[in-house]
Amino acid sequence: MRVPSIGLTSDERRIVAEGYRLAEHMLRNYHDKPSVMATIGRWLARLRGMVLARD
């Protein structure tokens, strides 16, 4: 990610760049939890599959 160079000293640019690197590292493997409706939908789909498999 590019760091703005206008109005910042080289030390400030390094600090901002390091902040970007830390944020990218922290968010690298982040995944949003599914919503309640998505969880219920998957549960119902599995239940439907189990019921249909019995027949």
N, C-alpha and C positions, 0 to 999 in steps of 0.2 A: 504494500500500500504506500502511496506517495505521501510524504509529509510536506505541508506547506512551508515554503522558505521565506515568505514575505513577513517581516515584522518579528521574526523569532531569531534568537541567537543560536549558534551551533549547539550549545548545551541544551537549550530548550527543544530544538529539533530532535536531538538524540533521545531526550526524555519522552517526547511524543512517539517517536519511532519504537522505542522499547515498550511503551504502553500498547501500541498496536500489535506488536509481536506477542505480548502477554495475553491480550484479548483473543487473538487468533488461536493461540495454544489452548486457552481455557475453553473456547467454544468449538474446538476441532471435533470432538466426539459427542457434542450435545445434541440430544433429540428431545423434541417436545413430547410430553406425555399425551397419549390419545385422550380425546374428550370423553365424557361419560357416555354420550350417545354412540360414539364409535366403538367403545368397549362393549356396550350392550348389543350393538349390531353384530359384532364379531361373535359374541356369546350366543346370540340367537341363530346365527348362521351355523355354528358348530352343533347346536342343539337340533336344528332342522336336519343337518347331515346325519346325525346319529339316529333320529327317528326314521328317516328315509332308508337308512341302511338296515334297519330291523325288518322292513317289509320285504 
